[in-house]
Amino acid sequence: MSEGVPADTARADIARADTAHADTGPADTARADAVRWVRAAQRGDPLAMTRLLDELTPYVGRLCAPIALADGPDAAQEALIAVFQNLRSLREPAALYGWVRRIAVREAVRVAQRNARQQPAELAEIPAPGSAELAVDVQDVLDRLSPEHRAILMLREVEGLDERSAAEVLAVSAGTAKSRLSRAKSAFRKAWDS
């Protein structure tokens, strides 16, 4: 203990600090680290850039895979390159994940369109809910949709974004996002029933 500070006061300060850290979970800590890494990387720190890209890689991969399908790893790599090249333009480090989401989804759509991969397959009988066969069948139906339809479905149904936010990520109007979502759901139902 330092001189002049009663032991009870020092213990109380430590307890408050421990309580403050107990309220923040691993996700909060990771996001706070990412914000620090963004600021350092924007100043030119290569180690911070490496740590930041290591932190973002799984997130970007999860975003790109359902849109770009077999080309998901390529789309993720392209997105991470775009993040690397454009990080200095990010004005608000706390908005990192939204900014990265926008880049990743757009890159995934671009890569999927460029490679124009759609893998049609026939559906057999419908498997039980929760089964691995159902997951494969759902993925098969998604594979047959256009990249734009996969992107809007992923943003709305997986990421949980509202139409306005999904429209911003896709750089389209809210009306376009709404109609694209409607067409995507219709195409999914039609592919599922065929």
N, C-alpha and C positions, 0 to 999 in steps of 0.2 A: 504494500500500500504506500502511496506517496504521502509525504508529510503534510499535515494540516487537513487531510481528508479523513473523517472518521471511517472506521471499518464498515459500519452499517451502511453508510452512504455509498461506499465503493461497491459493496455487495448488491445494493439496490440498483445501482447503475448497470452492473453486470447482468442482473436478472432482467432488467428492462431490455437490454441489448439482446439477450437470449430469446426473450418473448418476441421481439421484433423480427428476429430471424426465423422463429418458429412459424410466423404467419406467412412467410414466403416459401412457396414450394419450389421444387426443382425446375419447373417450367419458368417461374418468375426469375429465378437465378440465371437460367440459360438466356432468357431474353435480355436481362440486364447486362450479362456478359457480351451478348451480341451487339448491344448498343455501344458498349465501350470499344469493342473490336471495330465497329463501323467507324467511329470517330478516329481511332488510331490508324486504321487502314486509309481513311481519307487524307490523313497527314503523311501517308507514304510508308507506314510500318508494314513490311512484308510478312512478319510473323502474325500480326493481327489479321491480315488478309487471309492467310492460310487457315487460321483458326476459324474465321468467319465462314469461309467456304466449306470447311469441314462440318461446321454446325448446320449449314444450309443444304448440303448435299442430300441427306435423306428426305427432307421436306420437298425439295424440288423434284426428286425422283417419284415421290408419292403423287405429286401433281401431274407430272408428265406421263406416267405409265398408262393411266386409263384413257388418255386422249390420243397419244401417239402409238399405243399398242407396242408392237415389236420394236418400234423405233423410239420407245420411251427413253432408253439410255442415251441415244443420240440427242434427243430433244433436251434432256436434262443437262447434258454437257454444253449444248448451245446456250441454254439459259444461264448456266453458271459463268460461261464466258461473257455473256452480256452483263451479268451482275458485276463481274470483275472490271469490265471496261467502262461501265457507267456508274460505279459506286460514288464517285465524286459528285455526281448530279443529284444524289439523294439528299434533300435538304433537311429532312427530319428523321434522324436515326431510329426513333421509336416507331416509325411507320415501315420499318424494314420488311417485315413479313408480308404486308399488303403489297408493297412495291415488288418484292420477289415473286409473289403469287401472280401478279399481272404479267411480269416478264415470262415466267415459266409457262403459264397457260397459252400465251401468245406464241411462244416458241414451239410448244407442243402442237398447236394447231398448224403452224407454218410447216413444221417438219412432216406432219401427217399428210398435209395437202401435197407437199412436194413429192413425197414417196407414193402417194395415192394407193395406200394398202387397205383393201377391204377384203376380208377373207370369208366368203359365204360358206355356210354349212347348213346341213339339214338338222332340224330338231326332231328328236324321237319323243317318247312320252315324257311328261313333266315329272321330275323327281320330287321327293318330299322336301318341305321347307327346312332350311338349315343344313341340308346335305351338301357334300362336296360336289355332287353331280349338278345340283341347282346352281351353285356358284359358277361352274364351268358353262352351263347353259346361258346364264345371265351374261357372262363375259363374251360368249359366242354372239349373242344378240347385240351387245354393245360394239363388238368388232365390225358388225355389218352397218353400223350407223356412220354418218359422215363425221369428220373431226369436229366440225362446228357443233353438231348435235351432242357428241360425247362431251365436249367442253361445257356446254350449258347445263347438261344433266349433272356432270361432276361438280360444277360450282354450286348448283342449287341443292342437289340431293346429298352430296357427300360433304362439301365444304359448308353447306348451310347458309350461303349468301342469299340476301333478298334480290329481287329482280334488278333494282337500281345498282347495287354493288356488283352483281354479275355483269351487268351492261358496261360498267366502268372498266372492269377487268378485261372484257372482250373488246373494248373500244367501239361499242355500238350504242345506239339509242335504247332507252328503256323499252320502247315499243318493239324494236327489233328483237331485243332479248326475250320479251314476252312471247312474241310470235314464234321465235326460234325454239323456245322451250315447249310451246304447244306442239309444234311440228315434230320435235324430238320425242316427246312422249307418244305422239301418234305413231311415229315411225317405229319406236320401240315396241309398242303394242302389236303393230302389224307384223313386225319381224318375229315377235314371240309366237304369234298365232299361226305363222306360216310353217 
